[in-house]
Amino acid sequence: MNYTDATAEQIHALMEAAYTASVAFRKVPLQQRAALMYAIADTLENSGDALIHTAMAETHLPEARLRGERGRTIFQLRSYADATVQGDWLEARIDTANAEKVPAKPDIRKMLVGIGPVVVFGSSNFPFAYSTAGGDTATALAAGCPVIVKAHPAHPQTSQMVADMIHAAVAACGLPAAVFTHVHGASFEVGQALVLHPRTKAVGFTGSFAGGKALFDLANQRKEPIPVFAEMGSVNPVYLLPEKLAGDAVSIANAYAGSITLGVGQFCTNPGILVGIKGSALVNFATALATAVAAIPAGNMLHAGIQKAYVAKRAAALAQQGITLLAAGLESADDAQAVATIATVDAATFLHNPLLHQEVFGPFSLLVQCADEQELLAVAHAMEGQLTSTVMGTENDLQSHAALLDAIAEKCGRFILNGVPTGVEVCHAMHHGGPFPATTDSRFTSVGADAIKRFARPIAYQSWPDHWLPAELQNANPLQLLRSINGQLSKDAIA
């Protein structure tokens, strides 16, 4: 099925409609916004096999993975709906008046409100969880923002099917149709028009560094710059500390062989760089990792563009001076399949070759071998911003590498001990973001209820009568929110 790119006229009309809807939608009660997300989740849950089979055909992802991802998407929608009603994300703060103070202190009450129409770019590697009904869409709706989704051109029919479900849920909840809009666009011009339109107030993006940075630059060239929350990839370095590796090299290697090749390496948290100190333990680790990866069959990548990029970047990395191929997985006659690859390089070469620091999106990882602990620390300092960083270490390792831990923590959004980075739990404490170039704003997460805050802005009401205030700030606290009242957290009403 062919889908036509949206025209400039169509984009202008839908953005104007979204703006009109935003004026009313930001005032829609939290319970009603949550009801919309519950309705979308219910529709997805009852969508049957047709959606799964369509996604399988468009993405090459296996059925079990897609069923699991649809389940995750349903969970996300319901969890963000729960968080919407709970209202912690509103950051409601009330400082009551004090007429006896000189000068008199006015009554001031602050909360977060929806920022306005949000443009969401569907991702290629998660056709459900980070696309049409994914986390960006859910959290923007939670904030009271109309959403305009641009379908990813690699799975347009899947996106359209989900969009139709969302349209139906919006109608069933009695909300304006323009609360959710869905457009197609394979050309850069469609995305450009959406970002540059004056009614657009924020952008959500998951994808490549080149794509995210281009949108970020566009948004900052506008007469009114707007935030772009772009997750742009990461090499997610893993630091293998000596005592841990000496006692556990084989099991660590097997765990990382699985993590590196999970989903044909097409996860933003794929561990693309492993770092250790030369010695017998690192040799044992490298040997076990190479053995495990060599037995892994080639796998289908999401689409031809990602496959082509993987082949080119893999070849470029392996062609660099000082690189040694440790292992390649089982070959395939199918050109659409990617071969798992482990290469190695000494730290001195790595430190002087910026190309080796870049992500090779797919089942590829580079083992960096350091001469000593000083070189290990130098590698950590040389890393750019990351979504995750991992340390494999014992208590003694951690005690003796305090400076290394500080250096690593400075560069990542999620710091993992003795685990693998693949797998992002949807929970309140999760932070899925990181310093540039992993994301465009490390203060925000794209997973967990705090993600709602990306699409909201603070507004303070000073000296307003109670009946004119939003329900969230009224004296009686009719929504039973936890609010800061004169610096103390409370659900109490104000006398």
DRENTOR-898035 format. One line per 2 residues: number of its first residue (from 1); for each residue x negated, y, z negated of C-alpha. Coordinates in pm, whole numbers, plus 50000, padded with zeros to 5 digits. Each point is the difference from the previous one (the first is absolute). Example, Ala and Ser with C-alpha at 12.3 -4.5 7.8 and 13.67 -1.06 7.14 Angstrom:
BEGIN
1) 48770 49550 49220 | 49863 50344 50066
END
This chain:
BEGIN
1) 50000 50000 50000 | 49866 50342 50097
3) 50031 50301 49773 | 49966 50352 50136
5) 49782 50259 49832 | 50198 50274 49829
7) 49996 50328 50191 | 49905 50338 49856
9) 50366 50104 50014 | 50112 49690 49813
11) 49734 50051 49734 | 50104 50362 49949
13) 50366 49903 49964 | 49935 49718 49752
15) 49765 50213 49791 | 50259 50277 49976
17) 50260 49743 49897 | 49761 49857 49739
19) 49943 50346 49857 | 50374 50060 49971
21) 50038 49664 49827 | 49712 50078 49763
23) 50182 50296 49845 | 50278 49766 49883
25) 49794 49684 49946 | 49760 50151 49747
27) 50306 50071 49780 | 50140 49647 50032
29) 50002 49837 49653 | 49722 49756 49919
31) 50250 49714 49967 | 50127 50060 50353
33) 49649 50009 50146 | 49926 49674 49820
35) 50324 49851 50136 | 49875 50070 50353
37) 49675 49813 49933 | 50186 49708 49842
39) 50226 49990 50308 | 49701 49993 50237
41) 49843 49722 49793 | 50321 49797 50006
43) 50031 50039 50376 | 49641 49887 50051
45) 50052 49705 49768 | 50298 49887 50208
47) 49836 50066 50338 | 49943 49631 50076
49) 49751 49843 50236 | 50038 50228 50302
51) 49794 50279 49842 | 49724 49758 49898
53) 49984 49838 50343 | 49988 50338 50173
55) 49714 50112 49778 | 49817 49672 50064
57) 50022 50054 50374 | 49881 50360 49982
59) 49721 49973 49741 | 49863 49641 50018
61) 50045 49984 49623 | 50110 49659 49868
63) 50351 49940 49871 | 49896 49941 49639
65) 49805 50327 49989 | 50292 50197 50146
67) 50255 49845 49765 | 49773 50088 49710
69) 49956 50354 50128 | 50373 50047 50044
71) 50042 49884 49640 | 49738 50251 49888
73) 50181 50277 50188 | 50330 49910 49831
75) 49824 50002 49662 | 49843 50338 50075
77) 50334 50155 50089 | 50165 49873 49682
79) 49707 50089 49779 | 49984 50356 50138
81) 50378 50026 49962 | 49961 49906 49632
83) 49723 50258 49962 | 50215 50265 50169
85) 50268 49963 49735 | 49752 49973 49713
87) 49875 50343 50108 | 49647 50002 49855
89) 49870 50116 50339 | 50200 50324 49962
91) 49759 50118 49727 | 50282 50195 49835
93) 49856 50258 49761 | 50196 50242 49783
95) 49861 50287 49795 | 50284 50170 49816
97) 50027 50375 49943 | 49854 50170 49695
99) 50138 50351 49948 | 49779 50059 49696
101) 49680 49967 50197 | 49843 50329 50119
103) 50060 50035 50284 | 50308 49776 49992
105) 49947 49656 50149 | 50258 49913 50270
107) 50163 49661 50048 | 49804 49815 50275
109) 50087 49659 50140 | 49808 49815 50272
111) 50049 49686 50209 | 49904 49852 50335
113) 50236 50034 50298 | 49991 49856 50351
115) 49760 50181 50231 | 50217 49970 50313
117) 49996 49785 50316 | 49723 49738 49996
119) 49855 49841 50314 | 49886 49639 49949
121) 49777 49818 50248 | 50060 49625 49993
123) 49689 49787 49955 | 49893 49719 50230
125) 49879 49748 49742 | 50307 50006 49773
127) 50312 50009 50220 | 50229 50002 49694
129) 49822 50116 49683 | 49820 50302 50151
131) 50227 50075 50291 | 50364 50092 50060
133) 50142 49906 49659 | 49663 49998 49828
135) 49857 50183 49704 | 49970 50342 50164
137) 50364 49994 50110 | 50124 49875 49662
139) 49806 50251 49793 | 50097 50293 50224
141) 50368 49906 49966 | 49950 49969 49624
143) 49868 50356 49992 | 50308 50122 50187
145) 49828 50047 50336 | 50146 49904 50339
147) 49767 49764 50186 | 49907 49993 50368
149) 49822 49673 50086 | 49791 49969 50314
151) 50000 49632 50090 | 49663 49840 50054
153) 49977 49918 50374 | 49859 49654 49920
155) 50331 49882 49849 | 50273 50232 50130
157) 50285 49748 49997 | 49929 49894 49642
159) 49997 50364 49900 | 50327 50069 50183
161) 50173 49706 49834 | 49899 50124 49655
163) 50097 50356 50091 | 50347 49883 50097
165) 50036 49842 49656 | 49897 50326 49833
167) 50245 50199 50214 | 50278 49766 49888
169) 49900 50037 49634 | 49994 50381 50028
171) 50352 49997 50147 | 50129 49753 49739
173) 49871 50228 49723 | 50183 50300 50146
175) 49684 50199 50064 | 49924 50226 50299
177) 49876 49800 50298 | 49689 50218 50028
179) 49875 49876 49661 | 49825 49737 50214
181) 49889 50029 50362 | 49803 49757 50215
183) 49805 50084 50315 | 49770 49819 50239
185) 49679 50137 50141 | 49697 49825 50144
187) 49840 50330 50104 | 49798 50227 49774
189) 50228 50287 50102 | 50296 49855 49808
191) 49806 49983 49674 | 49854 50344 50065
193) 50344 50154 50053 | 50131 49843 49679
195) 49708 50127 49791 | 50000 50349 50150
197) 50375 50060 49978 | 50064 50281 49751
199) 50271 49800 49819 | 49758 49718 49912
201) 49881 50037 49641 | 49779 49692 49948
203) 49859 49697 50184 | 49942 49640 49891
205) 49754 49788 50200 | 49830 49660 49970
207) 49747 49911 50266 | 49659 50081 50142
209) 49767 50279 49893 | 50018 50155 50348
211) 50382 50004 49995 | 50035 50129 49645
213) 49732 50268 50040 | 50160 50123 50324
215) 50336 50043 49824 | 49832 50167 49702
217) 49823 50248 50228 | 50323 50075 50187
219) 50185 50066 49675 | 49733 50244 49887
221) 50010 50193 50328 | 50366 50087 49950
223) 50110 50350 49903 | 50131 49830 49685
225) 49759 49715 49915 | 50168 49690 49859
227) 49869 49700 49805 | 49909 49683 50190
229) 49978 49693 49779 | 49790 49775 50220
231) 49856 49665 49900 | 49719 49953 50251
233) 49815 49683 49911 | 49713 49895 49778
235) 49713 49752 49983 | 50085 49919 49636
237) 49646 49914 49883 | 49936 49712 49762
239) 49699 50016 49766 | 49862 49659 49902
241) 49815 50037 49669 | 49718 49759 49917
243) 50119 49800 49697 | 50349 49947 50139
245) 49864 49890 50337 | 49746 49765 49844
247) 50273 49813 49816 | 50278 50006 50257
249) 49861 50050 50353 | 50195 49729 50180
251) 50344 50073 49856 | 49952 50375 50060
253) 49898 49927 50359 | 50306 49782 50059
255) 50231 50265 49854 | 49852 50266 50225
257) 50009 49781 50310 | 50377 49986 49944
259) 50032 50371 49929 | 49794 50111 50301
261) 50201 49785 50242 | 50346 50038 49841
263) 50246 50108 50268 | 49713 49994 50254
265) 49838 50275 49796 | 50276 50248 50083
267) 50047 50148 49653 | 49895 50349 49895
269) 49845 49844 49688 | 49791 49745 50189
271) 49653 49966 49838 | 49782 50119 50289
273) 49673 50046 49808 | 49843 49773 49737
275) 49696 50125 49805 | 49755 49798 49791
277) 49639 49977 49887 | 49765 49763 50182
279) 49925 49674 49824 | 50099 49636 49982
281) 50352 50081 49879 | 50065 50225 50299
283) 49859 49732 50232 | 50240 49745 49849
285) 50289 50243 50040 | 49912 50081 50363
287) 49965 49631 50086 | 50336 49909 49844
289) 50173 50299 50162 | 49858 49915 50342
291) 50107 49636 49965 | 50355 50097 49906
293) 50040 50262 50274 | 49854 49772 50270
295) 50291 49760 49945 | 50273 50264 50040
297) 50186 49993 50334 | 50035 50312 50211
299) 50333 50178 49956 | 50238 50219 50195
301) 49968 50371 49934 | 50300 50230 49992
303) 49973 50134 50350 | 49758 50045 50289
305) 49880 50341 49883 | 49890 49872 49659
307) 49838 49694 50159 | 49806 50218 50244
309) 49883 50230 49720 | 49891 49705 49786
311) 49797 49846 50280 | 49830 50333 50076
313) 49923 50096 49639 | 49885 49649 49912
315) 49765 49999 50297 | 49869 50347 49914
317) 49927 49898 49640 | 49828 49676 50100
319) 49787 50188 50257 | 49846 50228 49738
321) 49634 49957 49918 | 49944 49791 49689
323) 50337 49821 50012 | 50007 49622 49972
325) 50307 49790 50076 | 50060 49764 49708
327) 50310 49822 50127 | 50279 50016 50254
329) 50325 49811 49972 | 50131 49749 50247
331) 50021 50140 50352 | 50318 50010 50205
333) 50073 50005 50371 | 50271 50257 49930
335) 49866 50352 50052 | 50271 50137 49770
337) 49845 49823 49703 | 49733 50135 49766
339) 49703 49800 49875 | 49916 50040 49631
341) 49649 50137 49955 | 49748 50046 49719
343) 49680 50195 50065 | 49721 50118 49772
345) 49754 50289 49979 | 49745 50129 49751
347) 50098 50304 49797 | 49727 50225 50142
349) 50136 49950 50351 | 50358 50043 49880
351) 49920 50328 49826 | 49853 50149 50317
353) 50270 49886 50243 | 50339 50170 49950
355) 50167 49777 50261 | 49963 49704 49763
357) 50208 50185 49738 | 50303 50013 50229
359) 50299 49768 49986 | 50023 49716 50251
361) 50374 49937 49977 | 50040 49625 50008
363) 49837 49688 49848 | 49651 50150 49975
365) 49778 50062 49698 | 49641 50117 49959
367) 49778 49871 49717 | 49756 50274 49893
369) 49691 49857 49827 | 49827 50234 49755
371) 49639 49969 49887 | 50078 50100 49642
373) 50249 50177 49774 | 49884 50345 50110
375) 50086 49914 50360 | 50337 49860 49886
377) 50074 50336 49836 | 49888 50185 50314
379) 50246 49798 50209 | 50283 50085 49759
381) 49916 50371 50024 | 49991 49977 50381
383) 50354 49860 50026 | 50278 50228 50119
385) 50343 50015 49832 | 50176 49665 49975
387) 50346 49863 49923 | 49839 49736 49778
389) 49663 49901 49862 | 49932 49672 49821
391) 49737 49887 49751 | 49929 49633 49942
393) 49824 49997 49665 | 49969 49856 49652
395) 50016 50204 49678 | 49618 50017 50005
397) 50003 50114 50364 | 50240 50282 49918
399) 49798 50110 49696 | 49680 50021 50201
401) 50148 50179 50304 | 50175 50300 49846
403) 49861 50247 50256 | 50112 49773 50284
405) 50353 49978 49860 | 50019 50381 49979
407) 49881 50035 50359 | 50254 49747 50127
409) 50292 50152 49806 | 49929 50339 50157
411) 50069 49859 50347 | 50316 49790 49964
413) 50369 50013 49916 | 50028 49649 49852
415) 49708 49843 49811 | 50021 49618 49977
417) 49809 49768 49771 | 49944 49633 50094
419) 50272 49977 50262 | 50064 50067 50367
421) 50140 50328 50137 | 50256 49846 50235
423) 50343 50011 49841 | 50153 50328 49882
425) 50247 49961 49714 | 50309 50223 50013
427) 50010 50140 49645 | 49991 50328 49812
429) 49627 49980 49922 | 49889 49926 50357
431) 49793 50258 50183 | 49975 49930 50371
433) 49795 50292 50120 | 49645 50121 49973
435) 49751 50276 50076 | 49959 50111 50362
437) 49965 49836 50251 | 50211 49721 49847
439) 50289 50245 49970 | 50057 50369 50057
441) 50093 50068 49637 | 49861 49776 49728
443) 50236 50148 49736 | 50293 49802 50140
445) 50094 49635 50046 | 50205 49840 50276
447) 50100 49705 49778 | 50189 50018 49670
449) 50258 50246 49871 | 49747 50284 49980
451) 50005 49998 50382 | 50328 50193 49979
453) 49804 50305 49881 | 49836 50036 50342
455) 50325 50126 50146 | 50104 50236 49722
457) 49900 50345 49883 | 50044 50172 49664
459) 50253 50275 49941 | 50035 50191 49672
461) 50335 50152 49894 | 49962 50301 49773
463) 50285 50140 49787 | 50280 49820 50184
465) 50331 49921 49827 | 50036 49631 49919
467) 50288 49936 50242 | 49790 50131 50292
469) 49710 49766 49931 | 49955 49661 50170
471) 50138 49716 49786 | 49642 49883 49944
473) 49925 50319 49802 | 50329 50067 49824
475) 50018 50019 49622 | 50220 49691 49959
477) 49758 49783 50205 | 50294 49825 50172
479) 49764 49767 50194 | 49822 49891 49681
481) 49658 50078 50144 | 49678 50003 49801
483) 49903 50369 50007 | 49730 50215 49848
485) 50171 50246 49764 | 49768 50260 49856
487) 49714 49758 50055 | 50166 49692 49847
489) 50138 49710 50204 | 50365 49937 49916
491) 50335 49885 50134 | 50182 50222 49752
493) 50246 50267 50099 | 49906 50360 49929
495) 50218 50166 49741
END
